Amino acid sequence: MTDLLLVRHGESTWNAAGRWQGRADAPLSELGRQQAKMAAATLGTFDAIVSSPLERARDTALVIAEELGQGPVLIEDRLIERDAGEWSGMTKPEIEEHWPGYLAEQRRPPSYEHDEPMLERLVDALADMNTEFGDATVLVVCHGGVIYCLETWLDAPFERVGNLGARWIHIDGDKTGLGERAELIDHDAITLQSRDQI
């Protein structure tokens, strides 16, 4: 069985500004780097560490790997975040101004990447990781959209995942199953710690 811990990256500069990112390559904020260090302190060892190619995920993985004394961090391009299309870089008020009612009605702009193509690439990536790593425990640093897409596929109800929130996924042969959600950091503590250092 391959056990994958899918972890959402630390806070990015665009997270902090409330901007939709999608595939835009916003870097980690200083708080995001602190979050990654704090998360590493809650983790054991892994047989491999894999990351999305986007900087915010890759750098989260690199910080965790350094703290754990593990590596290298392997890049898996198919773990990239969902393409947010025309909304990339926009805040919710800006989206509401240009696309009135879309958010409330769960509608998306034309270039937004929908679940079907996203799921196809993610399932292929999981299958290849299962083949490559076999009976292993793998840390996978990715994105909220990646976790939501896989949870929907595996019949989990929608629940917001914060920075450094995580979900276990287990692959046994041709069966993929959901494990538990996990919070790797105490958001209140890390926010207070960050303010104390300013």
C-alpha positions as CSV (number, residue, x, y, z in Angstrom):
1,M,0.0,0.0,0.0
2,T,1.2,3.5,-0.8
3,D,0.2,6.1,1.8
4,L,0.2,9.7,0.5
5,L,-0.1,12.7,2.8
6,L,-1.3,15.5,0.6
7,V,-0.4,18.8,2.2
8,R,-1.5,22.3,1.1
9,H,1.4,24.7,0.8
10,G,2.2,27.5,3.3
11,E,0.7,31.0,3.0
12,S,1.8,32.8,-0.2
13,T,2.0,36.5,-0.8
14,W,-1.2,36.2,-2.8
15,N,-3.0,34.2,-0.1
16,A,-2.1,37.1,2.3
17,A,-3.6,39.6,-0.2
18,G,-6.7,37.5,-0.8
19,R,-6.0,37.0,-4.5
20,W,-7.0,33.9,-6.5
21,Q,-3.8,32.2,-7.7
22,G,-4.5,29.2,-9.8
23,R,-1.3,28.6,-11.7
24,A,0.2,32.0,-11.0
25,D,3.5,31.5,-9.3
26,A,3.2,33.6,-6.2
27,P,6.0,33.0,-3.7
28,L,5.6,32.1,0.0
29,S,5.2,34.9,2.5
30,E,7.5,35.0,5.5
31,L,4.5,33.6,7.5
32,G,4.3,30.8,5.0
33,R,7.9,29.8,5.6
34,Q,7.3,29.8,9.4
35,Q,4.2,27.7,8.8
36,A,6.3,25.1,6.9
37,K,8.9,25.0,9.7
38,M,6.2,24.5,12.3
39,A,4.5,21.8,10.2
40,A,7.8,19.9,9.9
41,A,8.0,19.6,13.7
42,T,4.7,17.6,13.7
43,L,5.8,15.2,10.9
44,G,7.7,11.9,11.1
45,T,9.9,10.6,8.3
46,F,8.8,9.8,4.7
47,D,10.1,7.5,2.1
48,A,9.8,10.3,-0.5
49,I,8.8,14.0,-0.7
50,V,7.0,15.1,-3.9
51,S,5.9,18.6,-4.8
52,S,3.9,20.6,-7.3
53,P,6.2,22.7,-9.6
54,L,4.7,26.0,-8.3
55,E,7.1,28.0,-6.1
56,R,4.8,28.2,-3.1
57,A,4.5,24.4,-3.0
58,R,8.1,23.6,-3.9
59,D,9.5,26.0,-1.3
60,T,7.1,24.6,1.4
61,A,8.4,21.1,0.5
62,L,12.0,22.3,0.6
63,V,11.6,23.9,4.0
64,I,10.0,20.7,5.4
65,A,12.6,18.5,3.8
66,E,15.5,20.6,5.3
67,E,13.8,20.5,8.7
68,L,13.4,16.8,8.5
69,G,16.9,16.2,7.1
70,Q,15.4,14.5,4.1
71,G,15.5,14.9,0.3
72,P,15.6,15.4,-2.5
73,V,12.2,17.0,-3.2
74,L,10.9,15.4,-6.4
75,I,8.8,17.6,-8.7
76,E,5.5,16.2,-10.2
77,D,4.1,18.6,-12.8
78,R,0.6,17.1,-12.8
79,L,0.2,18.3,-9.1
80,I,0.0,21.9,-10.3
81,E,-3.0,23.9,-9.0
82,R,-6.2,24.3,-11.0
83,D,-6.0,27.0,-13.7
84,A,-8.2,29.9,-12.4
85,G,-8.5,31.3,-15.8
86,E,-9.6,34.9,-16.0
87,W,-9.8,35.1,-12.2
88,S,-6.1,34.6,-11.6
89,G,-4.8,37.5,-9.5
90,M,-8.2,38.9,-8.7
91,T,-9.7,39.4,-5.2
92,K,-13.3,38.3,-4.4
93,P,-14.5,42.0,-4.6
94,E,-12.9,42.3,-8.0
95,I,-14.4,39.1,-9.2
96,E,-17.8,40.2,-8.0
97,E,-17.4,43.5,-9.8
98,H,-16.5,41.9,-13.2
99,W,-18.5,38.6,-12.8
100,P,-21.5,39.6,-10.7
101,G,-23.2,36.6,-9.0
102,Y,-20.7,34.0,-10.2
103,L,-19.2,33.2,-6.8
104,A,-22.6,32.8,-5.1
105,E,-23.9,30.6,-7.9
106,Q,-20.7,28.5,-8.0
107,R,-20.2,29.5,-11.7
108,R,-16.7,29.9,-13.2
109,P,-15.2,31.9,-16.0
110,P,-14.5,30.3,-19.5
111,S,-10.8,29.5,-19.0
112,Y,-11.2,28.0,-15.5
113,E,-10.0,24.3,-15.3
114,H,-12.9,22.1,-14.5
115,D,-12.9,18.9,-12.4
116,E,-12.8,16.3,-15.3
117,P,-9.5,17.3,-16.9
118,M,-7.9,18.1,-13.6
119,L,-9.0,14.8,-12.1
120,E,-7.6,12.9,-15.1
121,R,-4.1,14.3,-14.6
122,L,-4.2,13.9,-10.8
123,V,-5.4,10.2,-10.9
124,D,-2.6,9.5,-13.5
125,A,-0.1,11.2,-11.1
126,L,-1.3,9.1,-8.1
127,A,-1.1,5.9,-10.2
128,D,2.5,6.7,-11.2
129,M,3.5,7.5,-7.7
130,N,2.0,4.2,-6.5
131,T,4.0,2.4,-9.2
132,E,7.3,4.3,-8.5
133,F,7.2,4.2,-4.7
134,G,5.3,0.9,-3.9
135,D,4.8,0.2,-0.2
136,A,5.9,3.6,1.0
137,T,4.8,6.7,2.9
138,V,5.0,9.8,0.7
139,L,4.7,13.5,1.6
140,V,3.0,15.3,-1.3
141,V,3.0,19.1,-1.1
142,C,0.4,20.6,-3.4
143,H,-2.7,22.9,-3.4
144,G,-6.1,23.3,-2.0
145,G,-7.7,22.7,-5.4
146,V,-5.8,19.5,-5.8
147,I,-7.0,18.2,-2.4
148,Y,-10.6,19.3,-3.1
149,C,-10.7,17.6,-6.5
150,L,-9.5,14.3,-5.2
151,E,-11.8,14.5,-2.1
152,T,-14.8,15.1,-4.4
153,W,-13.8,12.1,-6.6
154,L,-13.6,10.0,-3.4
155,D,-17.0,11.2,-2.2
156,A,-15.9,13.4,0.7
157,P,-18.0,16.5,1.5
158,F,-16.4,19.8,0.8
159,E,-14.6,21.3,3.7
160,R,-12.1,24.2,3.5
161,V,-8.5,23.3,3.9
162,G,-6.1,25.9,5.3
163,N,-2.4,26.4,4.6
164,L,-0.6,23.3,5.9
165,G,-3.9,21.4,6.1
166,A,-3.6,17.8,4.9
167,R,-5.4,14.7,3.8
168,W,-4.2,11.1,3.8
169,I,-4.9,9.1,0.6
170,H,-4.2,5.3,0.5
171,I,-3.6,3.4,-2.7
172,D,-3.9,-0.4,-2.5
173,G,-3.6,-2.1,-5.8
174,D,-6.2,-0.5,-8.0
175,K,-8.2,0.9,-5.1
176,T,-7.8,4.5,-3.9
177,G,-9.3,5.5,-0.5
178,L,-9.5,8.5,1.7
179,G,-7.8,8.6,5.1
180,E,-8.2,11.3,7.7
181,R,-7.8,15.1,7.4
182,A,-4.9,16.5,9.5
183,E,-4.0,20.0,10.6
184,L,-0.2,20.3,10.7
185,I,0.0,23.7,12.4
186,D,-1.9,25.7,15.0
187,H,-2.9,28.8,13.0
188,D,-3.5,30.9,16.1
189,A,-0.1,30.1,17.5
190,I,1.8,30.7,14.3
191,T,0.0,34.0,13.7
192,L,0.8,35.3,17.2
193,Q,4.4,34.1,16.8
194,S,4.7,36.0,13.6
195,R,3.3,39.2,15.1
196,D,5.7,38.9,18.0
197,Q,8.7,38.9,15.6
198,I,7.6,42.0,13.7
